[in-house]
């Protein structure tokens, strides 16, 4: 059984789409997806620098567009057996599962990104940081002491802290015992109460979408469980903006479902890295460039 994963914010890097423009199908898809939003995906994925694509309003459409375009190149309109996306990646997963169209996913993610950027700008300076290793109880206690939220519990000894910039800086300078802390390339305290104003804005945008039931097993960041219907999918997409991501539970559910192979669509790497630590023995391919496509297709033939 094959699972396809869509990466979240922070996975973007300058020039990440450059090699994909040599694939006409991907280049055409990126052009069409750009028309559904106000973002020139090709320009930002090839020439924009790290600071430009750190901007939430750019990063989120760029990531969702890259995931959809590369997934469509591999699968066409067929849905794999299992789909899951990390944070913003849930919107790409929803499109690939048939809950929304590709264009609707891009319009929704643009609304989400703009609303989250506005919420971040309206608050005190905020940020996020990955905490790697350490005793889980000690890590969570350290976050609580600093008033930070465990916004992403990713499994494999990784928790992402989210909250006030000053507290994040303090965490980086004084990590919990036996842990490393790396500040992330994001522009706000996502998946916390700071994002509450964005929930209403995204809900308003989502009200115009007629969602369809997923065509495969679509997992939710909220609890790792299967999305029950199109309406359930939209509700979960809206609410996850201000609630933690439980990627650890998504991986547990994939194992319980009998997943035997994983493909992470572009810009791949982060989620397959987590899977190798938690879903031991499950082969995985991360799509970083078109050079990874043959290995992905081989995995598809073996595990689809």
Backbone bond lengths (Angstrom), bond angles and torsions (degrees), N, CA, C in turn:
res aa  C-N    CA-C-N  psi(-1)  N-CA   C-N-CA  omega(-1)  CA-C   N-CA-C  phi
1 X - - - 1.467 - - 1.523 109.21 -
2 X 1.327 115.38 129.67 1.459 121.18 -175.07 1.524 111.40 -100.71
3 X 1.332 116.55 134.47 1.463 122.42 172.78 1.517 109.02 -112.99
4 X 1.318 115.76 136.74 1.466 121.81 176.25 1.521 107.83 -112.26
5 X 1.330 115.32 129.24 1.461 121.83 -175.02 1.527 110.29 -115.88
6 X 1.337 115.41 142.11 1.462 122.37 -179.69 1.521 109.13 -116.42
7 X 1.341 118.09 121.57 1.471 121.00 -172.27 1.519 113.81 -71.98
8 X 1.339 114.82 163.88 1.454 122.04 -177.47 1.515 113.23 -107.49
9 X 1.314 115.03 -176.38 1.464 121.15 -175.48 1.516 110.56 -64.01
10 X 1.320 115.76 139.75 1.450 122.43 -173.40 1.510 111.28 106.98
11 X 1.347 117.03 -18.34 1.458 120.64 179.18 1.524 112.01 -80.48
12 X 1.331 117.96 -13.37 1.458 121.00 -177.22 1.528 110.98 -70.82
13 X 1.334 115.44 152.02 1.465 121.15 176.23 1.520 108.84 -149.24
14 X 1.339 117.84 151.61 1.475 120.19 -179.18 1.531 111.13 -58.02
15 X 1.325 115.53 136.30 1.458 120.95 176.63 1.511 115.24 74.55
16 X 1.325 117.68 13.46 1.469 119.62 -172.40 1.524 113.15 -65.67
17 X 1.328 117.79 -24.64 1.462 120.23 -179.28 1.531 113.21 -92.54
18 X 1.319 118.03 -8.54 1.467 120.75 -175.01 1.529 113.09 -53.30
19 X 1.344 119.61 -51.53 1.473 117.78 -178.70 1.518 113.44 -67.10
20 X 1.338 117.03 -24.70 1.463 119.52 -178.15 1.521 112.87 -73.59
21 X 1.326 117.69 -19.06 1.464 119.89 179.99 1.524 111.95 -70.14
22 X 1.335 116.67 -13.50 1.464 120.40 174.87 1.528 111.72 -77.16
23 X 1.327 116.97 -8.06 1.467 122.09 177.54 1.529 106.69 -102.02
24 X 1.323 119.49 106.64 1.477 121.00 -173.56 1.520 113.64 -55.07
25 X 1.333 117.79 -39.68 1.467 120.28 -178.74 1.529 111.51 -62.56
26 X 1.337 116.34 -40.32 1.465 120.09 179.80 1.523 110.20 -71.00
27 X 1.324 116.41 -43.76 1.469 119.70 179.38 1.529 111.14 -60.20
28 X 1.335 117.05 -42.62 1.464 120.36 178.66 1.524 111.15 -64.04
29 X 1.334 116.05 -41.90 1.466 119.81 179.83 1.519 110.90 -63.75
30 X 1.320 117.58 -41.64 1.466 120.93 179.29 1.525 110.94 -63.15
31 X 1.337 116.07 -37.94 1.460 119.11 176.82 1.513 111.82 -63.87
32 X 1.336 116.79 -42.87 1.468 120.49 179.75 1.522 111.04 -67.10
33 X 1.322 117.11 -39.88 1.467 120.58 179.62 1.524 111.08 -67.71
34 X 1.323 116.86 -32.53 1.467 120.17 176.76 1.526 110.94 -63.16
35 X 1.333 116.38 -34.80 1.463 120.26 -179.32 1.525 111.96 -67.52
36 X 1.338 116.86 -21.91 1.459 120.40 -179.00 1.521 112.39 -84.92
37 X 1.315 116.40 -4.03 1.460 120.64 -179.59 1.517 108.18 -138.82
38 X 1.312 117.30 178.20 1.466 120.75 179.62 1.515 111.26 -92.70
39 X 1.324 117.72 9.42 1.452 122.13 -173.71 1.532 110.50 -106.64
40 X 1.307 117.34 131.66 1.465 122.06 173.49 1.528 107.10 -83.73
41 X 1.314 115.84 93.75 1.461 120.66 -174.90 1.523 111.98 -61.23
42 X 1.329 116.55 -40.12 1.462 119.76 -177.22 1.526 110.73 -65.28
43 X 1.324 117.21 -44.38 1.467 119.82 179.33 1.519 111.12 -63.22
44 X 1.338 116.80 -46.95 1.466 119.01 -177.74 1.526 112.07 -70.68
45 X 1.328 117.22 -27.51 1.459 119.70 179.85 1.507 114.45 -85.38
46 X 1.345 116.68 -2.12 1.468 119.88 -179.01 1.527 113.49 -124.25
47 X 1.321 117.96 -41.98 1.474 119.75 -172.51 1.526 114.88 -114.81
48 X 1.336 118.49 -18.25 1.473 119.56 -178.33 1.516 110.62 -70.92
49 X 1.328 116.06 146.61 1.465 119.88 -178.96 1.524 111.08 -87.40
50 X 1.331 115.88 178.03 1.463 121.44 -174.05 1.523 112.16 -60.40
51 X 1.321 117.13 -37.83 1.457 120.07 -179.06 1.519 111.30 -68.28
52 X 1.317 117.12 -39.14 1.468 120.43 179.45 1.533 111.30 -64.18
53 X 1.321 117.50 -44.25 1.464 119.48 -176.81 1.523 112.06 -84.30
54 X 1.322 116.87 0.29 1.467 120.41 170.32 1.520 110.41 -77.97
55 X 1.321 116.45 -25.11 1.466 123.11 178.60 1.530 109.29 -57.32
56 X 1.314 116.46 122.93 1.463 121.50 -176.74 1.520 112.65 -53.61
57 X 1.325 116.52 -41.46 1.461 120.72 -176.88 1.525 112.34 -65.38
58 X 1.328 117.43 -20.82 1.465 122.14 176.61 1.521 111.02 -98.78
59 X 1.319 116.70 -44.56 1.460 120.99 -173.46 1.528 112.61 -59.42
60 X 1.328 117.40 -44.21 1.459 119.38 -173.63 1.538 112.53 -67.73
61 X 1.335 120.20 -50.07 1.467 118.31 175.45 1.528 112.24 -61.42
62 X 1.321 117.90 -35.82 1.457 121.41 -179.91 1.532 110.70 -61.95
63 X 1.318 116.82 -44.32 1.460 120.96 -179.28 1.523 111.80 -68.27
64 X 1.322 116.64 -45.70 1.461 119.76 -179.33 1.526 110.37 -65.19
65 X 1.324 116.91 -41.94 1.461 120.11 178.56 1.517 112.24 -62.40
66 X 1.341 117.10 -43.00 1.465 120.68 179.03 1.519 111.20 -63.05
67 X 1.323 116.63 -41.65 1.469 120.23 -179.39 1.522 111.16 -65.50
68 X 1.327 116.94 -46.51 1.466 120.11 -178.50 1.530 110.60 -64.33
69 X 1.325 117.11 -46.15 1.464 120.61 -176.03 1.521 111.82 -62.63
70 X 1.332 117.17 -44.02 1.465 119.35 -178.66 1.518 111.74 -74.20
71 X 1.333 117.32 -33.15 1.466 119.96 176.73 1.520 111.13 -67.30
72 X 1.330 117.38 -41.86 1.463 120.31 178.86 1.533 110.63 -63.73
73 X 1.321 117.29 -34.36 1.462 120.61 176.98 1.532 110.58 -62.38
74 X 1.325 116.65 -37.83 1.463 120.54 -179.89 1.520 112.70 -79.12
75 X 1.326 117.10 -46.23 1.467 121.70 -167.74 1.523 114.44 -109.58
76 X 1.321 118.15 -12.87 1.450 119.21 -173.32 1.522 109.54 65.05
77 X 1.320 116.03 -134.67 1.467 120.00 -179.84 1.527 112.42 -92.18
78 X 1.332 118.06 -0.55 1.466 121.02 -179.85 1.522 110.59 -76.83
79 X 1.313 116.12 140.86 1.467 120.74 176.30 1.520 109.19 -95.02
80 X 1.332 117.83 136.48 1.463 119.76 174.71 1.525 110.22 -69.59
81 X 1.333 117.33 174.79 1.464 120.60 -176.89 1.523 112.25 -64.39
82 X 1.345 116.48 -38.64 1.469 121.56 -176.35 1.525 108.57 -134.76
83 X 1.317 116.08 137.82 1.457 122.20 176.64 1.519 109.99 -131.54
84 X 1.317 115.45 139.90 1.464 120.44 174.26 1.515 108.54 -153.29
85 X 1.317 116.48 144.90 1.460 121.16 176.80 1.508 109.98 -130.91
86 X 1.310 116.31 146.56 1.458 121.33 -179.36 1.521 109.48 -92.56
87 X 1.337 116.78 115.24 1.464 122.39 178.45 1.529 110.22 57.05
88 X 1.335 118.06 -113.88 1.468 120.57 -179.58 1.527 111.05 -59.04
89 X 1.323 116.72 -26.50 1.458 121.06 178.24 1.515 113.45 -62.47
90 X 1.343 117.69 -18.62 1.461 120.11 177.31 1.529 111.76 -63.46
91 X 1.321 117.60 -27.28 1.464 120.08 179.63 1.522 110.59 -72.65
92 X 1.321 116.91 -39.09 1.461 119.51 174.21 1.521 110.21 -64.99
93 X 1.326 117.19 -42.79 1.465 120.88 179.46 1.520 110.95 -61.85
94 X 1.330 117.49 -39.03 1.465 120.98 179.23 1.521 110.79 -63.49
95 X 1.329 116.83 -39.39 1.464 119.89 177.73 1.524 110.64 -66.22
96 X 1.321 117.28 -44.37 1.462 120.94 -178.32 1.524 111.66 -67.58
97 X 1.344 116.79 -25.95 1.461 121.16 176.83 1.517 112.35 -84.09
98 X 1.334 117.82 -3.95 1.453 121.43 178.36 1.514 115.07 84.87
99 X 1.328 117.70 8.38 1.471 120.99 179.49 1.522 110.32 -68.04
100 X 1.335 116.24 -42.15 1.458 122.75 175.68 1.523 107.42 -132.03
101 X 1.323 117.27 162.55 1.456 120.17 174.89 1.527 109.19 -75.81
102 X 1.326 116.11 165.58 1.463 119.58 177.43 1.526 110.78 -59.93
103 X 1.324 116.73 -41.96 1.467 120.47 -179.79 1.526 110.80 -65.87
104 X 1.338 116.94 -40.33 1.467 119.86 177.52 1.515 111.19 -63.61
105 X 1.319 117.20 -39.78 1.464 120.42 177.85 1.518 110.62 -60.53
106 X 1.331 116.90 -40.68 1.457 120.06 179.82 1.525 111.38 -68.40
107 X 1.341 117.28 -39.94 1.469 119.23 178.30 1.529 110.67 -65.60
108 X 1.332 116.75 -40.73 1.462 119.82 179.52 1.526 111.53 -67.14
109 X 1.315 116.36 -40.70 1.468 117.58 -177.92 1.519 111.13 -70.12
110 X 1.327 116.58 -30.04 1.465 118.63 175.05 1.523 110.57 -66.93
111 X 1.337 116.30 -41.61 1.467 119.95 176.99 1.525 110.44 -63.28
112 X 1.327 116.61 -42.76 1.463 121.23 178.89 1.523 110.88 -62.21
113 X 1.334 116.22 -48.23 1.457 120.65 -177.00 1.527 111.23 -62.02
114 X 1.323 116.92 -45.56 1.463 119.76 -179.64 1.521 111.48 -65.19
115 X 1.337 116.51 -39.02 1.464 119.91 179.69 1.527 111.17 -68.30
116 X 1.325 117.04 -39.17 1.462 120.27 179.14 1.520 111.05 -69.70
117 X 1.331 116.80 -38.80 1.465 119.85 176.67 1.531 110.67 -62.76
118 X 1.338 116.26 -40.24 1.462 119.96 178.60 1.521 110.99 -66.49
119 X 1.332 116.93 -40.63 1.467 120.59 178.80 1.523 110.75 -63.73
120 X 1.339 116.23 -40.52 1.460 119.93 178.75 1.523 111.45 -66.04
121 X 1.330 116.27 -39.99 1.464 120.55 -178.72 1.517 111.91 -68.61
122 X 1.331 116.54 -28.00 1.462 120.72 -177.23 1.522 112.97 -83.28
123 X 1.315 117.20 -10.20 1.464 120.57 -177.36 1.524 110.27 -103.57
124 X 1.309 116.60 179.22 1.462 120.74 170.24 1.534 108.35 -63.03
125 X 1.327 118.99 161.48 1.472 120.28 178.10 1.527 111.26 -56.72
126 X 1.328 116.00 131.56 1.465 120.93 -177.12 1.522 109.69 -134.42
127 X 1.335 115.41 165.82 1.455 120.36 179.91 1.524 109.45 -163.52
128 X 1.342 115.95 -174.35 1.454 122.61 178.80 1.533 108.64 -140.33
129 X 1.322 116.25 155.89 1.461 120.59 178.66 1.518 109.80 -148.89
130 X 1.328 116.00 140.84 1.455 121.42 176.88 1.522 109.30 -86.13
131 X 1.321 115.44 130.51 1.458 121.95 175.76 1.530 106.85 -106.12
132 X 1.319 116.92 116.17 1.453 122.53 -174.55 1.513 110.54 -109.93
133 X 1.327 116.27 120.67 1.449 120.84 179.14 1.517 112.76 83.75
134 X 1.329 115.63 -165.57 1.451 121.15 -177.04 1.512 111.99 83.47
135 X 1.318 115.95 166.69 1.460 121.36 176.60 1.528 108.43 -74.40
136 X 1.347 118.57 127.72 1.468 120.14 -176.26 1.519 113.87 -53.90
137 X 1.331 117.42 -42.00 1.464 120.30 -179.30 1.523 110.87 -65.67
138 X 1.341 116.29 -40.09 1.463 119.55 179.67 1.529 111.04 -68.59
139 X 1.330 116.80 -36.36 1.468 120.11 178.16 1.519 110.37 -63.66
140 X 1.331 116.72 -49.14 1.462 119.64 -179.09 1.527 111.16 -63.99
141 X 1.329 117.08 -35.57 1.472 120.20 177.73 1.524 110.86 -65.54
142 X 1.338 116.94 -40.20 1.465 120.72 178.82 1.520 110.89 -63.59
143 X 1.326 116.83 -40.71 1.465 120.12 178.48 1.522 110.92 -64.35
144 X 1.333 115.64 -43.76 1.469 119.77 -179.88 1.528 110.84 -61.14
145 X 1.321 116.80 -40.27 1.460 120.89 -179.96 1.525 111.70 -61.15
146 X 1.334 115.62 -35.36 1.468 120.68 -178.82 1.524 112.80 -89.45
147 X 1.324 117.30 -0.92 1.456 120.63 -178.41 1.514 113.36 74.14
148 X 1.342 117.00 25.77 1.461 122.29 -179.84 1.523 111.05 -98.35
149 X 1.322 115.98 154.63 1.462 122.54 -179.96 1.521 110.12 -103.52
150 X 1.343 118.73 134.66 1.471 120.11 171.06 1.527 108.74 -74.93
151 X 1.324 115.81 83.74 1.465 121.82 -169.75 1.520 112.76 -71.80
152 X 1.322 117.16 -33.50 1.467 121.81 176.61 1.520 108.11 -129.02
153 X 1.312 117.13 118.95 1.466 121.02 171.59 1.523 104.96 -104.65
154 X 1.335 115.31 101.84 1.453 120.90 -164.99 1.520 114.48 -96.90
155 X 1.337 117.99 -7.96 1.453 119.95 -175.76 1.518 110.27 78.79
156 X 1.323 115.89 171.31 1.456 119.93 179.83 1.507 113.41 63.49
157 X 1.338 117.42 26.25 1.458 121.06 178.88 1.511 114.24 77.08
158 X 1.340 117.59 23.26 1.468 120.87 -179.48 1.525 111.10 -122.04
159 X 1.326 114.94 123.95 1.460 122.68 173.91 1.524 107.05 -126.35
160 X 1.324 116.90 138.25 1.458 120.66 177.82 1.522 108.69 -106.08
161 X 1.327 114.54 121.42 1.464 121.39 178.50 1.520 109.68 -88.71
162 X 1.323 116.22 145.22 1.457 121.41 -176.94 1.519 109.33 -140.58
163 X 1.342 115.85 137.45 1.455 118.47 178.70 1.519 112.37 159.68
164 X 1.308 116.60 -153.60 1.461 122.49 -175.87 1.527 111.34 -60.69
165 X 1.341 115.84 139.76 1.463 120.81 -179.15 1.529 111.34 -56.42
166 X 1.309 117.32 -42.08 1.468 120.17 -178.58 1.521 111.17 -60.80
167 X 1.331 116.41 -39.94 1.462 120.09 179.24 1.526 111.17 -70.33
168 X 1.330 117.39 -37.93 1.466 120.75 176.66 1.526 110.01 -63.02
169 X 1.307 117.04 -43.44 1.467 121.04 178.02 1.518 110.69 -60.08
170 X 1.321 116.07 -41.73 1.463 120.70 178.60 1.532 110.83 -63.85
171 X 1.328 116.06 -39.09 1.463 120.40 179.05 1.528 110.96 -65.97
172 X 1.337 117.07 -41.07 1.468 121.03 178.41 1.519 110.69 -62.74
173 X 1.322 116.06 -40.94 1.472 120.50 -177.36 1.517 112.60 -76.88
174 X 1.340 116.99 -25.42 1.468 120.76 -178.51 1.533 109.27 -133.63
175 X 1.326 118.04 74.03 1.465 120.65 -176.81 1.519 112.14 -68.37
176 X 1.334 116.92 157.77 1.466 119.97 174.27 1.530 109.90 -61.10
177 X 1.333 117.34 158.36 1.467 120.18 -179.81 1.529 111.91 -53.61
178 X 1.336 115.71 135.69 1.471 123.63 175.06 1.534 112.65 61.85
179 X 1.309 116.47 25.10 1.475 120.80 179.19 1.526 110.21 -126.09
180 X 1.330 115.72 151.54 1.463 122.69 171.34 1.528 108.36 -109.16
181 X 1.315 116.36 146.36 1.467 120.79 179.39 1.532 108.81 -125.90
182 X 1.331 115.44 127.22 1.458 121.24 -178.84 1.517 108.47 -125.80
183 X 1.331 117.29 118.84 1.462 119.77 177.59 1.523 109.54 -68.76
184 X 1.331 116.83 140.30 1.455 122.16 -174.59 1.523 112.17 -94.17
185 X 1.339 114.68 158.90 1.468 121.53 179.21 1.527 109.63 -86.12
186 X 1.314 115.49 66.24 1.459 122.10 176.56 1.521 108.04 -129.75
187 X 1.319 115.82 165.86 1.467 119.71 -173.25 1.518 112.12 -121.18
188 X 1.322 116.75 40.81 1.454 119.01 178.22 1.512 111.72 172.42
189 X 1.341 115.34 169.61 1.470 121.91 178.43 1.520 108.58 -91.53
190 X 1.327 115.66 79.54 1.454 120.59 -175.99 1.526 110.80 -73.23
191 X 1.332 114.14 155.02 1.472 122.10 178.26 1.531 112.44 61.07
192 X 1.332 115.16 36.46 1.460 121.79 174.88 1.529 108.48 -136.57
193 X 1.319 115.48 178.29 1.460 120.88 178.70 1.525 112.21 -63.23
194 X 1.342 118.27 -20.64 1.467 120.62 176.02 1.534 111.17 -57.97
195 X 1.319 116.36 -26.53 1.461 121.24 -176.01 1.532 113.28 -92.05
196 X 1.312 118.36 4.80 1.467 120.99 -178.00 1.526 113.31 -52.84
197 X 1.354 120.25 -41.72 1.471 118.85 179.09 1.529 113.25 -60.99
198 X 1.328 117.18 -26.82 1.466 120.41 -178.58 1.523 111.92 -74.11
199 X 1.313 117.27 -23.30 1.464 121.01 -178.47 1.529 110.02 -62.62
200 X 1.318 116.86 -47.69 1.465 120.45 -179.08 1.523 111.38 -63.84
201 X 1.324 116.69 -39.62 1.465 120.34 -179.38 1.525 110.85 -65.51
202 X 1.340 117.03 -42.07 1.456 120.05 179.12 1.524 110.59 -69.08
203 X 1.327 117.20 -37.98 1.467 120.37 178.17 1.525 110.74 -60.73
204 X 1.327 116.96 -39.59 1.465 120.64 178.51 1.528 110.97 -63.79
205 X 1.339 116.70 -41.39 1.463 120.19 178.93 1.524 111.03 -67.82
206 X 1.323 116.29 -37.90 1.465 120.99 -177.80 1.523 112.46 -72.03
207 X 1.321 117.47 -19.42 1.466 120.81 -177.74 1.525 112.24 -63.40
208 X 1.315 116.94 -21.65 1.468 119.98 -178.93 1.529 112.76 -88.74
209 X 1.335 117.03 -1.98 1.463 121.31 -176.72 1.526 109.94 -98.11
210 X 1.323 116.07 131.96 1.460 121.20 172.95 1.532 107.91 -97.03
211 X 1.303 116.20 100.48 1.464 120.83 -173.83 1.519 111.23 -79.84
212 X 1.330 115.10 146.53 1.466 121.81 176.57 1.523 109.83 -108.02
213 X 1.313 116.26 157.78 1.460 120.13 179.17 1.528 109.59 -66.70
214 X 1.329 118.00 143.29 1.466 119.66 -179.11 1.524 112.16 -62.97
215 X 1.332 115.39 143.05 1.454 121.67 -178.10 1.522 112.94 -87.85
216 X 1.321 116.24 4.31 1.464 121.04 -179.69 1.525 107.77 -154.71
217 X 1.321 116.87 -174.84 1.464 121.25 175.46 1.521 108.20 -75.88
218 X 1.327 116.37 108.34 1.464 123.38 -179.20 1.520 107.78 -108.96
219 X 1.330 116.50 119.91 1.462 121.31 -175.10 1.520 111.55 -95.27
220 X 1.333 115.55 146.32 1.456 122.22 -177.54 1.521 111.96 -102.06
221 X 1.330 115.63 139.69 1.465 121.09 175.24 1.521 113.19 -64.06
222 X 1.320 116.70 -23.81 1.461 119.74 -174.30 1.523 112.22 -63.21
223 X 1.357 115.34 -41.61 1.468 118.82 -173.24 1.526 112.99 -150.02
224 X 1.327 117.60 5.91 1.450 120.71 -179.50 1.511 114.46 76.19
225 X 1.326 117.48 4.73 1.454 120.45 -176.77 1.522 111.54 -89.89
226 X 1.340 114.85 163.85 1.454 120.31 179.56 1.524 110.34 -69.23
227 X 1.327 115.39 138.74 1.467 121.05 174.42 1.528 107.54 -72.14
228 X 1.332 116.33 131.24 1.453 119.69 -171.56 1.514 115.59 -84.39
229 X 1.327 117.07 -28.45 1.461 120.33 -174.98 1.521 108.92 -161.46
230 X 1.327 115.51 174.28 1.452 119.35 176.14 1.519 111.84 -62.30
231 X 1.326 116.36 -43.05 1.466 119.97 179.22 1.521 111.28 -63.33
232 X 1.334 116.10 -39.41 1.464 120.98 177.74 1.521 109.94 -63.77
233 X 1.331 116.76 -40.80 1.463 120.67 179.88 1.525 111.15 -60.71
234 X 1.328 117.27 -46.62 1.466 120.71 -179.32 1.521 110.89 -63.84
235 X 1.327 116.67 -43.72 1.462 120.42 179.10 1.524 111.20 -58.67
236 X 1.324 115.96 -42.90 1.468 119.94 -179.53 1.527 111.45 -68.96
237 X 1.327 117.47 -38.61 1.459 120.51 177.94 1.524 111.47 -61.81
238 X 1.314 115.87 -40.55 1.463 120.13 -179.84 1.527 110.76 -68.45
239 X 1.307 117.16 -47.18 1.460 120.43 -173.42 1.523 113.81 -73.40
240 X 1.347 118.18 -25.00 1.463 118.50 -176.63 1.526 112.43 -67.77
241 X 1.321 118.63 -15.80 1.465 121.37 179.52 1.531 110.93 -55.49
242 X 1.320 116.73 -39.10 1.470 120.92 -175.58 1.522 112.99 -112.37
243 X 1.340 117.25 14.80 1.465 120.53 -179.88 1.523 110.50 -128.05
244 X 1.322 118.00 154.00 1.466 121.45 -176.42 1.524 113.55 -62.94
245 X 1.329 114.55 152.47 1.458 123.11 174.63 1.528 108.20 -94.07
246 X 1.333 116.94 125.13 1.464 121.26 177.96 1.533 109.18 -106.93
247 X 1.329 115.24 72.69 1.461 119.38 179.82 1.523 111.04 -68.33
248 X 1.332 116.67 -26.75 1.471 119.44 176.35 1.526 110.51 -59.52
249 X 1.319 116.76 -39.59 1.463 120.50 -179.92 1.526 111.49 -72.76
250 X 1.341 116.72 -31.62 1.469 119.45 175.85 1.534 110.02 -63.44
251 X 1.326 117.05 -42.93 1.467 119.31 179.15 1.525 111.61 -67.01
252 X 1.324 116.82 -38.32 1.467 119.59 176.03 1.525 110.48 -60.41
253 X 1.328 116.75 -41.97 1.461 120.65 -178.99 1.527 111.13 -66.65
254 X 1.332 116.74 -37.11 1.464 119.58 177.00 1.527 111.06 -62.11
255 X 1.311 116.89 -41.65 1.458 119.91 177.76 1.522 110.70 -64.97
256 X 1.322 116.67 -43.34 1.470 120.70 178.98 1.530 111.35 -62.25
257 X 1.346 116.73 -33.63 1.461 121.20 -178.00 1.526 112.49 -77.87
258 X 1.340 116.86 -10.90 1.457 120.06 179.06 1.513 114.99 90.60
259 X 1.335 117.38 25.96 1.466 120.83 177.25 1.521 109.67 -62.55
260 X 1.334 116.13 131.91 1.463 121.38 -178.39 1.523 113.01 -118.61
261 X 1.329 117.98 -6.46 1.453 121.80 178.30 1.509 110.80 -155.28
262 X 1.347 116.31 149.57 1.467 121.64 -175.77 1.517 109.72 -132.40
263 X 1.324 115.77 134.74 1.466 122.07 168.34 1.523 107.53 -121.87
264 X 1.326 116.53 124.47 1.465 121.12 173.42 1.516 107.79 -102.16
265 X 1.332 116.28 118.37 1.458 119.99 -177.85 1.522 110.14 -74.44
266 X 1.331 115.79 168.37 1.461 120.81 -173.68 1.533 112.05 -64.76
267 X 1.332 116.27 145.50 1.461 127.99 -3.01 1.537 111.21 -86.34
268 X 1.324 116.47 98.34 1.460 121.49 -171.25 1.513 114.28 -75.05
269 X 1.320 114.41 163.78 1.457 121.64 175.50 1.505 114.07 140.28
270 X 1.319 117.77 -46.97 1.464 121.24 -175.05 1.529 111.54 -67.94
271 X 1.323 117.14 -49.81 1.461 120.11 -174.65 1.523 112.05 -73.94
272 X 1.334 117.92 -33.55 1.457 119.23 175.37 1.525 109.93 -68.09
273 X 1.331 117.06 -32.55 1.460 120.29 175.88 1.517 111.57 -62.52
274 X 1.339 116.34 -43.31 1.466 119.90 176.96 1.523 110.77 -65.65
275 X 1.331 116.65 -40.77 1.463 120.67 -178.31 1.523 111.26 -62.73
276 X 1.313 117.69 -37.73 1.462 120.34 -179.34 1.524 111.44 -64.28
277 X 1.328 117.18 -27.25 1.462 120.02 178.77 1.520 112.49 -85.18
278 X 1.338 116.52 -30.73 1.468 120.01 -173.77 1.528 111.75 -104.59
279 X 1.322 117.35 -41.80 1.461 122.17 -177.22 1.530 108.69 -99.88
280 X 1.302 115.07 60.24 1.466 121.56 -171.88 1.524 111.04 -59.07
281 X 1.325 115.09 136.01 1.451 120.94 178.53 1.514 114.58 88.32
282 X 1.336 118.08 -8.81 1.470 121.15 178.31 1.527 107.90 -89.00
283 X 1.334 118.53 115.27 1.468 120.03 -178.34 1.521 111.12 -64.83
284 X 1.332 115.63 144.12 1.461 120.46 -176.43 1.520 110.38 -141.55
285 X 1.324 115.90 144.30 1.463 123.02 175.12 1.520 108.15 -126.32
286 X 1.325 116.27 130.44 1.464 121.79 176.05 1.516 109.01 -105.74
287 X 1.316 116.87 125.77 1.463 121.18 177.20 1.528 109.40 -83.19
288 X 1.323 115.29 105.53 1.459 121.06 175.79 1.528 110.41 -105.55
289 X 1.333 115.73 -41.22 1.461 122.22 177.27 1.530 107.87 -139.27
290 X 1.319 117.40 170.65 1.470 119.43 176.98 1.531 113.34 -59.33
291 X 1.319 118.04 -19.99 1.464 120.73 177.80 1.525 112.06 -62.62
292 X 1.342 117.13 -19.75 1.465 121.33 -179.50 1.526 112.42 -86.27
293 X 1.325 117.51 -8.91 1.467 120.70 -175.26 1.524 113.01 -63.38
294 X 1.338 120.46 -45.00 1.467 118.79 179.44 1.533 113.32 -56.87
295 X 1.327 117.46 -42.03 1.460 119.96 178.54 1.518 110.90 -65.36
296 X 1.333 116.98 -36.96 1.468 120.34 178.53 1.525 110.32 -65.83
297 X 1.322 117.03 -41.79 1.462 119.74 179.94 1.537 111.92 -67.16
298 X 1.297 116.11 -35.32 1.463 120.10 176.08 1.524 110.54 -64.11
299 X 1.341 115.39 -41.69 1.468 119.43 178.11 1.523 110.04 -65.48
300 X 1.330 117.17 -38.99 1.471 120.83 177.43 1.524 111.03 -58.46
301 X 1.318 116.97 -45.19 1.469 120.95 -178.27 1.531 111.52 -63.96
302 X 1.324 115.80 -33.87 1.451 119.80 -176.95 1.526 113.39 -80.54
303 X 1.356 116.67 -31.15 1.465 118.97 -168.53 1.521 114.56 -122.77
304 X 1.325 118.75 -6.71 1.469 119.12 -178.98 1.520 110.42 -70.42
